[in-house]
Amino acid sequence: MTARVLELIRRRAMNKPYPKYKHSGAEWLGDVPEHWEEKRLRFLVDSIEQGWSPQANSTPANEGELGVLKLSAVNHGQFLPHENKMIEEIPFDQGVIFPEKGDILITRANTPELVGDSCCLNETYRNLIIADLIYRLKIKNTRVDGFYLVYFLLTREGRVQIESSARGANGSMVKLGQSHLKDFLILLPPLPEQQAIAAFLDRETGRIDALIAKKIKLLELLAEQRIALISRAVTKGLETSGKLKPSGVEWLGDVPEHWEIKALRYICRIETGDKDTVDAEDDGDYPFFVRSQTVEKINSFTKNCEAVLTAGDGVGVGKVFHYYDGKFDFHQRVYLFSNFKKVTGRFFFLFLKENFWRVALEGGAKSTVDSLRRPMIASFPFALPPLPEQQAIAAFLDRETAKIDALSAKVTTIIERLKEYRTALISSAVTGKIDVREVV
């Protein structure tokens, strides 16, 4: 945390530092308030247990049914009881742990970024059981406040200990052992002060979260506005008073009277690549289009043209689109559209990106992954305005969507700064950089 951020927190929260500090003895903790203690977690808990994971359905438990918690039930300080899987019954000889009020739950296995996520429970849940990848901590509530402890574990100071202690055979999934967990160093103010800090953070993070929620809602509205703008322009044109005619395509509806409807095979060339993912090279000179939104690099090119590309199978079907004009190569399961006739490449891209998902949804061959077949693509109906109108529509959409994108970028920046401020505020309070005792 920079000095500027700390000063901003103190000014906005009307907090001052504590009158006296001492060195904590841990370089990563720095100085702490003089009257605070440092204790290993083993001295603050009565027990640490892990649950049991039975065979379960993929759907959550309804009222009156039993469910086993998923890792996602523990979500950055929040408990999400709906994140569970329904189970039919519990064997009579199987010991289970029900989450109870005051319990602290900590994920003991996950990705390096998510392992050790924690929350403190406000109530007891008798229809849910704790899974074996989640620890349940019973704390000594005369020594430590559960909500304060969770706030501490969520800070950078807490995460440093978690991430350095987690172990795994590969980098994608790691586990946190009980012995490491018990050895965590916890900053411990007097209990009433812990409760004051937790109450202060509940109030202030609640305000920040409300602001973030409003900004996220604004982003959703901007995204909806962007989609509606494109959809209207590429299917109805820019004129609002022109005559319409039935397109003959149910999902397309009426189109301007002077527009044509053509199957995609009549307006472009359709082909797939001959490369595989392993052909990508980090230091390649040319774009290499694969089945994701990420564009890789490669040292060769097979095309030098204006083109539109989309994923032919995998999770990107109907979602991943690229427009490019130049030298490039592409994956064997990526479809390339080029050699456009009666359509500009840019209008083709805009219309396809807005409407092509219908092919993936309605005509996709569903086996292990969604996939597209050339006949399905070739017969896709395309609405064609005259070329000058296509150019006008594309220019209009490029201009107007750029405005929406710029505003969305500003909102996203505000969200990131609010999240940064939230994280810094929690860290400042639970490490004693600010004194909140008189503002609760």
Residue, then its C-alpha position, 0 to 999 in steps of 0.5 A: m500500500t502506498a503512502r498516498v493511498l494510506e493518507l487517502i484512507r485516513r482522510r476519508a475515514m477521518n481516522k488517525p494512526y495509533p499514538k504508539y507503535k512497536h516493531s512486530g518482529a515480522e518484516w512483512l508486517g512492519d510496525v504495529p500498535e504498541h498494545w497489540e499482540e501477535k499470536r499463532l492461529r493454533f492458540l486462537v482455535d479450539s478445533i480444526e476439522q474438515g468435512w466429507s464429500p459424498q456423491a451428489n447431484s449437480t443441482p442445489a438442494n431445495e427446501g427440506e433437502l440435504g446439500v453438501l457445500k461447494l468450494s464456491a460457498v466460501n466467497h471472499g468473506q461471504f458465505l453463499p449457502h445456495e452454492n451446494k449440491m443436493i445429496e440423497e441421504i447420509p449413511f447412519d455411520q458417517g460423521v458429518i459437520f453442519p455449518e454453525k453460527g460463529d464457525i469460520l470456514i476456510t477452503r483447504a484446496n483450490t487454485p493458488e489465488l483462491v485457496g484459503d478463502s474464508c468466511c464467518l457464519n452468521e447462522t446455523y444451517r442444518n440442511l447443509i454439510i461441510a465438504d472435505l475440501i473445506y476446514r471448519l474452525k471453532i475459535k476461542n471466542t474469548r480471545v478472537d472475534g471471528f469476523y475480525l479474523v476473516y478480515f485479517l485472512l483476506t488482507r495481503e498480510g493474510r494472503v502472504q502466509i496462505e500462498s507461501s504455505a499452500r502446496g501442490a504437484n502442479g500450479s493449477m491446484v494446491k492444498l493448505g495443510q492444517s499444520h501450516l494453517k495453525d502456524f499462521l501469525i495473527l495480529l491480535p488487538p484486545l477483543p473489544e477493539q477487534q469487534a470495533i474494527a470488524a464493525f467499522l469494516d462491515r459498515e465501510t465495505g458495505r458502502i463500497d460494495a453498494l457503489i461497486a454494485k451500482k457501477i456493475k449495473l451501469l456496465e450491464l446497461l451499457a452492454e445492453q445498449r451496445i447490443a441493441l444499437i448494433s442489432r437495430a442497425v444491422t437488421k433494420g438500418l439507420e432510417t427509422s421511417g423506411k418501408l419494411k418487408p418480411s425477410g422470410v427468416e423467423w428470427l430476423g423478422d422484417v427488414p428494409e424493403h430494398w435489402e436482399i437476403k442471401a445465404l452466406r455461401y453466396i457472399c463469401r468464401i468459407e474455409t478452415g485452417d491447417k494449423d494446431t495450437v502447438d504451432a503457436e510461437d511466443d515470439g512469432d511475427y504474425p497473428f495466429f487465430v485459434r478458438s479463443q478470443t486470445v490471438e496467439k503468434i506464429n512465424s508463418f502466414t497462409k493468408n494476406c487478406e481482409a477476413v472474419l474468423t470464428a471458432g468452429d468448436g469448443v466453448g468459443v462457438g458463437k462467441v468468438f469473432h475476429y476481424y482482420d486485414g493483413k497477413f495471418d494464420f489460423h487454426q484447423r478448427v477456425y472458420l475463415f470468411s473472405n473474398f466478400k461479394k456484395v458485402t464489406g468485410r466490416f459489415f459482414f463482421l458486425f452482422l455475423k457477430e450479432n446474429f451467428w450465435r443462433v447457428a451455435l444454439e439451434g444447429g450445433a452438434k452436441s457431443t463433448v463440445d459444441s461444434l459447427r458444420r460447414p453446411m450449417i454455416a453456408s446456409f446461414p441467412f444474411a441481410l444485405p443492404p446496398l454497399p454504400e448503406q453498409q459502409a454508412i452503418a459500419a461507420f455509424l456503429d464504429r463511432e457510436t460503440a467507441k463512445i459506449d466502450a470509452l464510457s465502459a472503460k471509465v466505469t471499469t476503472i472506477i470499479e477497479r479503484l473502488k476494489e483497490y480502496r476496499t482492499a487497502l482499507i481492510s488492510s489498514a484497519v486490521t494491521g493498525k495503520i488507522d485507529v477506528r476505535e472512535v468512529v464506530 
